[in-house]
Amino acid sequence: MKLTWTTTTLELAEPLRISRSVMSRRDAVRIGIEHGGPRGWGEAVSSAFLGLPTPRILHHLAGVRPALERLPDPETAWEDPAATAWPGLPAGVRAALEAALLDLVGKRAGRPAHELLGAPQAPAAATARTIGIVPPVQAAAQAARLALAGFTVLKVKAGSPDPAEDLARVEAVRAGAPGASLLLDPNGAWSERRALELLPRFHALGVTAVEQPVAPGSHETLARVAKESPVPVIADEDAVTHEDAAALAGQVHGINVKLAKCGGVRAALRIHETLRGSGTELMLGCLTASSLGIAPAVHFADRARWVDLDGHLLLAADPWTGIGGADGTVRPSGRAGLGVRPAPAEAAR
């Protein structure tokens, strides 16, 4: 097998402000694995929060290349996790390599990835669409536009220094899209006391679930908030590894699994199995990425209660295509592997 990679920059259509940062662009490292003609693709995106700058991604790809290229074929690499158990590999890099292998194995077998993951029918899932920390008038306009496009789930970012601003934003989104289900995401901006004071007020505005209301670092604090909250509480920043998910199972209402956090599709499916029967349900989330980076999660989106796979929809220009989402629903294309292709403008380069 041959491993190659290329770095590009993904520009957002507009800056995304959340409680801890503002982002307008990020690097994407496109990873290719070739064997006998077909090539599988995966994507690793840089993330300051996850401690994964672009140089670190490239360093680890260079380090793992000799071992990967010694493997006899992609099927061996995919079917035997021990063959790719490279110690010290960051979760985001592991997830991208695994995605490229899954894409390649699917292409060689002529089967879409969801079949290889045990889902005979192609999933189709309503995805949330994120509205950042913006003024209420802008939030209402965005919500109305997204509802008209077909979105039935909207995620509103929160965590402004003045909670009144967050309440006004949610109220504006509700007015702009009265039929939408609302998720709230403060990204860990609140104290336990503030969360318990505010969540009933957001519940009254129609919020149906909240992600990571309190600062990460204490599963016990998050569990206490979940016990008292009038809306389901979903762990995100507090749920990075399988061990985190196992510790929180039964203590919170949901776990937000992102492939770049947990290490890929197989790790995500393991978390799903761990949660089964615990009363804690799966949410599938993502980083801002292209359709290539989002695609692996789309292929098992039927396992999730909440789906938030809109990272590609935030881009000014998505260099890949094949998972939809502009109408509020993500779905595989039906083609073999991950089912994505370079967008026409990218393919013409």
Secondary structure, DSSP 8 states (H G I E B T S, - for coil): -EEEEEEEEEEEEEEEE-SS-EEEEEEEEEEEEESSS-EEEEEEE-BTTTTB-HHHHHHHHHHHHHHHHHSS-HHHHHH-GGGG--TT--HHHHHHHHHHHHHHHHHHHT-BHHHHTT-SS---EE--EEE-S--HHHHHHHHHHHHHHT--EEEEE---SSHHHHHHHHHHHHHH-TTSEEEEE-TT-B-HHHHHHHHHHHHHTTEEEEE--B-SS-HHHHHHHHHH-SS-EEESTT--SHHHHHHHTTTSSEEEE-HHHHTSHHHHHHHHHHHTTTT-EEEE---S--HHHHHHHHTTGGG-SEE---GGGGBSS-SEESSB-TTSEE---SSSBT--EE-HHHHT-
